[in-house]
Amino acid sequence: MAVKLERNAAGRKVPLDINGRESVPFKGVGKHRPEGSKAAPRVASCIDYPADGDKRVASLKEALLRVGLADGMVVSTHHHLRNGDAVGNLIFDAAAEVGAKDLMWFPSASFPVHANQIGHLDNGVIHHIEGSMNGPLGAYCSAGKMRGLGVLRSHGGRWQAIQDGEVHIDVAVIAAPTADFFGNANAVQGPAACGLLGFALADSIYAEKVIVVTDNLVPFPCLPWQIQGNNVDCVVEVESIGDPSKIVSGTTRITQSPDRRRIAELAAHFCAEAGIMRDGFSFQAGAGGTTLAFAMYLAELMRAENVTARFARGGSTQHMVEMLDEGLIEVILDGQTFDLDGVKSMREDPRHQDTSPFTSYNFHGKGNFASMVDVAVLGATEVDLEFNGNVVTHSDGRLLHGIGGWQNCLAARCAMLLVPSFRDRIPVIVDDVTTVCGPGEMIDVVVTERGIAINPRRQDLLDAVAGSGLPIRPIEDLKAELDRICGVPARPTLSDDPVAVVKWVDGTVIDTVWRVG
Amino acid sequence: MAVKLERNAAGRKVPLDINGRESVPFKGVGKHRPEGSKAAPRVASCIDYPADGDKRVASLKEALLRVGLADGMVVSTHHHLRNGDAVGNLIFDAAAEVGAKDLMWFPSASFPVHANQIGHLDNGVIHHIEGSMNGPLGAYCSAGKMRGLGVLRSHGGRWQAIQDGEVHIDVAVIAAPTADFFGNANAVQGPAACGLLGFALADSIYAEKVIVVTDNLVPFPCLPWQIQGNNVDCVVEVESIGDPSKIVSGTTRITQSPDRRRIAELAAHFCAEAGIMRDGFSFQAGAGGTTLAFAMYLAELMRAENVTARFARGGSTQHMVEMLDEGLIEVILDGQTFDLDGVKSMREDPRHQDTSPFTSYNFHGKGNFASMVDVAVLGATEVDLEFNGNVVTHSDGRLLHGIGGWQNCLAARCAMLLVPSFRDRIPVIVDDVTTVCGPGEMIDVVVTERGIAINPRRQDLLDAVAGSGLPIRPIEDLKAELDRICGVPARPTLSDDPVAVVKWVDGTVIDTVWRVG
């Protein structure tokens, strides 16, 4: 049966039915108003839980039987353990053991380590995945091998989908670096300490059943409790929840590429020249080599002009922690720690506050932090002449990346894409992005090593940096130069078969990922 | 129209309709199983909130207009400011100003300072109160002057009622000792610092609209955020949210009464002799003079036997903080701070953890802390030969006290009532309590200055202290002695008109308070 498609406000054809559920095409930024009440799990009763608080069960298999895992259920995991995670794989191995079929896996993100699930997709244990599919699982999806449609959501969009009842989690599985027998858990202690568990918070609140899996059981009460045991059904001890060396890197590396350093430096100077970098301002910069370099240059300028940031939004790294210690930043509001310095700082420094997609990104809340940030510095795989951005597919159409908080961060007062002009001789600035992940009206500045393009909608920014000496250029000029260098690349031949959709922060569908090959 | 009554499992006649809502009579401990899903407010959208995060409005009146206060709505407040609270009164003065009628006031508790509301009850602004009514409001209710039935709930029962949708809060008003313009708030900082805001947490999560009222606005982000701004609609600055000198006392006083000290000492020795006081145990003792003395005697015995408690449940006081500092207690899990030492400790010591009725008391959760506590030491106005306890009415039938966490604490492994044999020559041990607040099967030990009565259901405790030299006596013996001294008091003449009901922790109705006079 052919999938029914409709062209949305971004001009993209999107399916009206996603895995048997009616969907709403993107209507434009700020145009979709949600209806109804938040989702809510069934009311529990202490009658059904041990009075002594001890919810331990012997194995993952027993836990799945205890919570009543059944065919077709939705099982969620989180990705704070990143490419070192063991639990995402262990739980589906256990699900296979108990004979479950057609599960939907709902990770906050998946990593190459989760290539293990390809076996479970092939053998029917997993029906499909809704969540970021980095690497091998993305390629699997791109090839049209998954039975259902992939659904890609931002971190905030995942909270929104759970909160709004678009995704009903039957069983949440929370890998916990430290936990007590009641289910209180944190990630600042233990051999697999990864800082926080914010990506699993919605799961713990909204899922019908919650399983905490830990390799570091401590006496009740486990403090701090980033996950509250009062939401937890059972606790399983395993030998290891993951490989700490792959969870966080010991160090994060600032790019040594001269081009990327130039991009970072231009972006930092832009913030200074445009008046964004002023006392009490705020910024968000991730852990990529270029954005790290941006933070380094920004720190230099802040020092020189004696400017203090009221807060910075993490992902945190050693460099951000150093800025906190130096007093350049007053507070870090952190959604994930990228290295061990970040973990240590979160554990020990009350100015380093763990956050969740609820506080930071959820668009269906009473405000969130993202729109309060003065400048957010992001990457992209492609950006087009309308300033639309893509982060999930490559120019060959293949789905290889997740969205992370990218869409959410576009709400910043100034959203900047820091991108190299081309990668592997393929220009990053294109006529039309392969996949629209962010509407152009929300992307304010594109910084390349060959110049800075300001969105014409932002006359205020154009005015602010006029006469600054920064290489401000129309995006069309930049593109023309790239095309002269690289030649205009051939567009990929994409099929008419949707393999995944990209949701906007309000739950509407902004674009479709098509089968490749 | 006569109210339809039914006799419940506690043998008490209770109304089947409470303020227009069908109610469930008490079925017995652990017998009522809840149905359905948790309540949930409407989905919000960032579209409707300022992108810069600034939710301030000029006045309480404007805030009430902004959130759409309408006749008949439910307005909630919290009682962490205790008898120093100004906000509970200010908000109803503002409601009167905007012409609202027939509101239901849903405080977590009310205090004598709230006698102000009697005017609003008389003039129709407030229809009725659901929540503890201490002092003058209790007397008002007892006299049958309130248009609706009072509904008395424990702290855990209040969370349960909100969570289960029995009470739908339209507008929550949160007095915040410190807040930012986004609505993040805490109570560890500011001139009216009262420690925590746990009693307002459910309100912030489940109410349709949330107003934060503060006299100490700080730059975003307010850390820690005990209340999350993402749940808040608007923020109002006022000159003062309350009188700090009445919020917490500078010092808490251990009783000097020889009788009460003897009760406390007997109770502490009972814990030691019964083997409850052992390494890693836990206890809960409130801030009353007798329970404070209990903690003092317990500390002495712990020191002598080199015993450490894994945790103590607050209400915290200077004395409990000293035990934490001394290492007699490893962790305080605290629901309210009763003095300034408690506030300071909560602010500065990560081992002093703020809690909420969700973690501690909610019976419709996946377990709670109350049942994990080894011994809870409580007061009572009356206890009867079946060990049923009363905390809300006096023997004359008048409603003068709230339940607090009393019902919830009965879930402890050993629940002890520390009571004087008589008050004003009225025996505390009676044939039948005026109002059943706690079923006898949950009350394990009654300690008076004339002896200790152990519930015959607890043969294990009777065995444990056999031969200990403690004055263990059947409760009938104790009562007979009191009756010889005081004479059997005349039972009060109560009307057939219900003025309030007492809910059990599972939301069922355990008893009725009848109009007096």
Interface residues (C-beta under 8 A of the other chain):
Chain A: G30 R33 P34 E35 G36 S37 K38 A39 A40 P41 R42 V43 A44 S45 C46 I47 D48 Y49 P50 A51 D52 G53 K55 Q163 D164 F182 G183 V210 P219 F220 P221 L223 P224 Q228 G229 N230 N231 V232 D233 G280 R310 F311 V331 L333 P350 R351 Q353 F358 T359 N362 F363 H364 G365 K366 G367 N368 F369 S371 M372 A411 D506
Chain B: G30 R33 P34 E35 G36 S37 K38 A39 A40 P41 R42 V43 A44 S45 C46 I47 D48 Y49 P50 A51 D52 G53 K55 Q163 D164 F182 G183 V210 P219 F220 P221 L223 P224 Q228 G229 N230 N231 V232 D233 G280 R310 F311 V331 L333 P350 R351 Q353 F358 T359 N362 F363 H364 G365 K366 G367 N368 F369 S371 M372 A411 D506
